[in-house]
């Protein structure tokens, strides 16, 4: 049985202002979950907590395999990944940027090349694999960030505002990438957006974050 995520009554405040209030959700089936809400409502905080980059003030985030709650160690963290709105790129080729996550996992040789080529092809950047990543447009950089995530074959993929500050053409391409991932149904994909049309197009399950509470639409 694949990896599952249970969020149990998490709350989070900054400087006395509550951004998450007693939020509970289960992510237990492959597909696309979209968390919608206006900017500044706590969507990114929710993803950081779920991806184990930040701790809630109260409540629990549990990853499960079967009936077993997993230890939050490096092994678990390598089964999930978060792609931020502004992807950090290295001053090297597109290929080497996409390969970063695999290299730190000790994957090399033919397997690395085949998986990176496949991921770059999936996001439409294979023809640019020898280009310096710093010369990419913001939309292409975002697609490269997704390719870097896909190459490590995460069981749960978090995408925080994947089309923020991206032009119309690349927004369409990124949405199509997500729809193609959705068709494969191999991973749990959790996305944040403030775009209601995009949320409706992409989601298997649509969630709304408003005034700290998460409700299903």
N, C-alpha and C positions, 0 to 999 in steps of 0.2 A: 504494500500500500504506500502511496506517495506521501510527501510532506504535507502537513496541514497546519493551519495557524488559528489559534484561539486567542482573542483579545477579551479580557475579562475586567470590566469596570475600571478602565484606566481614566485617570484625570491628570491634567497638567496645567500649571499656572506660571506666568512670567510676571514678575514685579507686582504680584497680587491680583493680576487679571487672569481669570480662568479661560483657557482656550479649548480645553477638552474636559467634558463633564461626564463621568461615569459611563464611558463608551464601551459597549460589548458587541463583538461581532465574531462570526466564524467564517473562515475561508477554507472550505473543505473539498471543493471540486475544481478541476481545471476549467479555465475560462477567464473572462475579463470582468473584473470588478472596477467600477468607476466611482470615485468619491468626488462629488461635485460641491462647489461652494465658492463664494466670493474670495478675492485675494485677502489674506490676513485673517482668515477664519480658523486656521489651525490645520489645514490639510497637510502641509509639509511636516508639521510637528507629528501628526499621526503616522506618516510614513517613516520618519526617523525613529520613532519609538518602535514601530513594528519591525523595522530592519535592524534593530538592536544597536543603533547609533546613539540613542538617548534613552534615559530611563523615565518612566512616568513617576509622578508624585505619589500615586497610589494605583492599585490594580496590578494585573499581571499580563504578560505577553508570553504565551506558551506555544512552542512548536511541538508537533506530535507526529509520530510514525506508528501506525496502528493505535494501540491504547497507551503507548509510552510517551511521557513528556521527555523531550530531549534536553540534554545539558547544553547551555549556550556557550559552546566552546568553538574553537577555530573550525572544526569539522562542520558544525552546523552553519557557521557564518559563510562558509564557502559553498553552501547549497542555496544561498539567497543572494540577491544583489539589488542595489538601488542606483538608478540613473537620475542624476540631478538636472535641473533645467539648463545650467551652464556646465557643459562637460569640460573637465580638465584635460588638456592635451599636452603631449610631450613634443619637443622639437626634434621629431624624427618622422619616419614615413607613416602613412595611414596603416600599413600592414603591422608595423611594430607597435603602434598605439593599440590596435585591435588585439594584438597578441599579449598585451601586458598581463592580464589576469591569468592566462594560461601559463605564462612563464613562471609566475610566482607560485603556481601550483605544481611546477616541475614537469609540465607537459612540453615535449619538444619533438623535433624531427618531423616525420611525415604526418603524424596525427595533428600536430600543431598547424602545419601548412594547410592541410585539407579542411580543418575546422575553421580556420581564419578565412580562407578563400570562400567557404560556404556562407559564413556569416556576412562577409562583405558583399557577396553576390545577393544575399537575401535583402540587404538594405540598399542595393543599387550603387555600391561604391567599389566594386571589384576592379573596374577600369582605372581607379585612382589609387590603387594600393601602393604604388611606388612614389606617390606625390607626398611632399611634406604636409603633415596634418595641419600645421599652422596656417596654411594657405587656403584651407577650406572655408566656405561660407558658414554662417551660424547654423543654418539648416543642415548642411552636410556634416558639420561637427556633431550635431545632435544625433544624426543617423549613425555616425561612427561610434558614439557612446552606446547606442543600442546594439551595434554589432559587437562591441567589446563585451557587453553583458551576455549576448546570445552565445558567444563563443564558449563561455564556461558552462553553458547548458544549465542555468539555474532552475531549481524546482519552483521557486517563487521569485518573480521579477516585479520590482517596484519602479514605476515611472512617474516622476514628479513633474507635472506640467510639461509633457514632452514636446509640445508645440509652442511654448512660450517664446516670444521674440523671434519667431520663425516666419519666413515669408510664405505666401499662399501656396506656391508650388511645393515647397518642402513640407508644409503642413499636410497637404494631400498625400504626399509620399509616405510620411510618417504614419498617418492614419491607415493607409493601405498596408503598411508593414504590420501594424497592430492587428488589423483584420486578418492578415495571413497567419499570424501567430495564433489568433483565435481559432481559425479553421483547424490547425494542427492539434489543438487541445492537449498539449503536452505539459503545460505549466499553469500555475496560478499567476495571473497578471493583475496587479493592483495599480490603478492609474488615478492621478488627481487632475482636475481641470475646472475652470470656471465657465467653460463653454457648454451650454446646454445642448446645442445641436450636436456637437462632437460627442458628448456623453451619451446621447441617445443612439448615435450611430455605432459606437464602439462597444457598449456595455452588454454583458449577459445579466449583470445585476447592478442596479443603479442606486447609489447611496447619496444622501445629502447631509452635509455638515453645516449646521446653522446654530449660532450662539452657543457653541460648545457641544451640542448634541448631534448624534448621528442617527438618522432615520432612513428607512428604505422607501424608495419611491415606487 
